[in-house]
Amino acid sequence: MVKVTLVHSEWCHFCPTAKKIWRELKEQCDFEYEEVELDTPEGKELAKKFKIRSIPTTIIDDKVAFVGVPDKAQASNVCDAS
């Protein structure tokens, strides 16, 4: 199963839009989804591992897939892979 991780922050102005896109897609198809706050130990670990410099950042199956708000049409490809 495809795993999608959205790294975000409360102070990020673009993160709510990214969250909305992934939550809507999650309702349409089956994939594992989690949201990780950047300012947590897990978020800091992901930032270091994937060299995250901007948020939101979407990680799909252990690879950075999107930096910034994902294009919904491109993000929906995760449904084809799941």
N, C-alpha and C positions, 0 to 999 in steps of 0.2 A: 504494500500500500504506500502511496506517495505521502511524504511528510512535508508539511509547509509550516515554517516558523517565521512569524513576523516580529522583528525587533523594533520596538517603538519606545516612546517616552511621553509622559504626561504633558511636557512643555512643547512638544512638537505640533506645529499647526497642520501638518499634512497627514499625520498619523491617523486621525479619525476617518479620513477618506479611505486610506489603505485598509483599515480594519473593516470598514463597511463593505468594500469590494470582496475581501476574503470571506467574511461572514456570509454574504449573499451566495458566493460560489459554494461554500460549505453546505448550504441548504440544497443546492442543486445537484451535487455529486459527492461521492464518497472518497474522502482523503483525511488523513490525520492533520489536525490544525492546532497550533498553539500560538499564543501571544506572549512575548517575553519583554518585560520592562528593561530598558537599557541600564538603568541605575540600580540593578539588583546583582547579586553575585553571579547568577546564571547569565544575565545580560552582559556583564563585563567580560565573562569568559568567552561568550560568543563573539563579542566585539574584538577581542584579542585574536581568537582563532581565525576569524574570517576577515580581519583587518577592516572592520566597519568604521567608516568615517562620517557617514551620513545616515540619517533615519528619516522615514522608515526604510528598513532593509528586509527583503524577503529572501529566506533561505529555503530552497527546495531540495530535498534529499541530499543534504550536506554540501550544497553549492549555492553561492549567492546568485539568485535569479533576477532580482529587481532591486535597484537602489532608487529610492523615491517612491511615489505612488505608482503602482503597477497599472498598465493599460489593461482594462477589464477583458478585452478580447484576447490579448496575449496571456493573461493570467488564467483564462478559462481553458487553456491547453492542459492545465493540470487535471481537468476532468477527463480528457482523452487518455491520459497516462494512468489514471487510477483504475 
